[in-house]
Amino acid sequence: MNTDLLKKIESRCEEVGDCLEWQGHVSAGGSPRMYHDGKMQSARKLMLKAHGKPCDVPPKHKLVCTCENHRCVNADHIAIVPLAKFVRERLVANTNHQIRAAKIAKARRKSAKLTAD
């Protein structure tokens, strides 16, 4: 276990329930990032590395947070899953949510009436 790296990561986190919520830089995609060894790296990968767990993501796999808190860097909540499983479970669910939100927005537009004001 790399205690120096662990302290560096935890100093930028806040405990929220079981999660260690990242308070530092977040990439455009919403992934926690930090400078380490002179370059920008994934805070989740570094957390796994600090705990001595495997952090190399094989081809056709993705590093995900099982608690669905996009800012969480708790090593117990991080998993490497096959990309097909990620797409099936997460993206399809999010798409359904987006479709539902679009239907609600469309229904609201229909009920809106323009006035002279």
SULKASUL-V60859 format. One record per residue. RES is the residue in one small letter. SS is DSSP state (~ for helix, > for strand, _ for the rest). PHI is phi in whole degrees, -180 to 180 (999 if undefined). Layout:
# SULKASUL-V60859
res=RES ss=SS phi=PHI
res=RES ss=SS phi=PHI
This chain:
# SULKASUL-V60859
res=m ss=_ phi=999
res=n ss=_ phi=-94
res=t ss=~ phi=-69
res=d ss=~ phi=-65
res=l ss=~ phi=-65
res=l ss=~ phi=-61
res=k ss=~ phi=-64
res=k ss=~ phi=-62
res=i ss=~ phi=-71
res=e ss=~ phi=-65
res=s ss=_ phi=-68
res=r ss=_ phi=-104
res=c ss=> phi=-120
res=e ss=> phi=-130
res=e ss=> phi=-75
res=v ss=> phi=-131
res=g ss=_ phi=65
res=d ss=_ phi=-84
res=c ss=> phi=-87
res=l ss=> phi=-104
res=e ss=> phi=-85
res=w ss=> phi=-69
res=q ss=_ phi=-110
res=g ss=_ phi=-93
res=h ss=_ phi=-64
res=v ss=> phi=-127
res=s ss=_ phi=-69
res=a ss=_ phi=-61
res=g ss=_ phi=-84
res=g ss=_ phi=95
res=s ss=_ phi=-90
res=p ss=> phi=-62
res=r ss=> phi=-133
res=m ss=> phi=-155
res=y ss=> phi=-80
res=h ss=> phi=-151
res=d ss=_ phi=56
res=g ss=_ phi=79
res=k ss=> phi=-145
res=m ss=> phi=-76
res=q ss=> phi=-137
res=s ss=> phi=-71
res=a ss=~ phi=-66
res=r ss=~ phi=-68
res=k ss=~ phi=-63
res=l ss=~ phi=-66
res=m ss=~ phi=-65
res=l ss=~ phi=-62
res=k ss=~ phi=-62
res=a ss=~ phi=-64
res=h ss=_ phi=-89
res=g ss=_ phi=78
res=k ss=_ phi=-95
res=p ss=_ phi=-63
res=c ss=_ phi=-123
res=d ss=_ phi=-83
res=v ss=_ phi=-91
res=p ss=_ phi=-69
res=p ss=_ phi=-57
res=k ss=_ phi=62
res=h ss=> phi=-131
res=k ss=> phi=-141
res=l ss=> phi=-86
res=v ss=> phi=-129
res=c ss=> phi=-106
res=t ss=_ phi=-72
res=c ss=_ phi=-83
res=e ss=_ phi=65
res=n ss=_ phi=-92
res=h ss=_ phi=-64
res=r ss=_ phi=-99
res=c ss=> phi=-74
res=v ss=_ phi=-125
res=n ss=_ phi=-65
res=a ss=~ phi=-61
res=d ss=~ phi=-74
res=h ss=~ phi=-99
res=i ss=> phi=-100
res=a ss=> phi=-139
res=i ss=> phi=-105
res=v ss=> phi=-121
res=p ss=> phi=-61
res=l ss=~ phi=-59
res=a ss=~ phi=-62
res=k ss=~ phi=-66
res=f ss=~ phi=-60
res=v ss=~ phi=-62
res=r ss=~ phi=-63
res=e ss=~ phi=-86
res=r ss=~ phi=-95
res=l ss=~ phi=-67
res=v ss=~ phi=-66
res=a ss=~ phi=-63
res=n ss=~ phi=-66
res=t ss=~ phi=-64
res=n ss=~ phi=-61
res=h ss=~ phi=-65
res=q ss=~ phi=-67
res=i ss=~ phi=-64
res=r ss=~ phi=-61
res=a ss=~ phi=-63
res=a ss=~ phi=-66
res=k ss=~ phi=-65
res=i ss=~ phi=-64
res=a ss=~ phi=-62
res=k ss=~ phi=-65
res=a ss=~ phi=-64
res=r ss=~ phi=-68
res=r ss=~ phi=-65
res=k ss=~ phi=-66
res=s ss=~ phi=-85
res=a ss=_ phi=-77
res=k ss=_ phi=-121
res=l ss=_ phi=-85
res=t ss=_ phi=-119
res=a ss=_ phi=-65
res=d ss=_ phi=-71
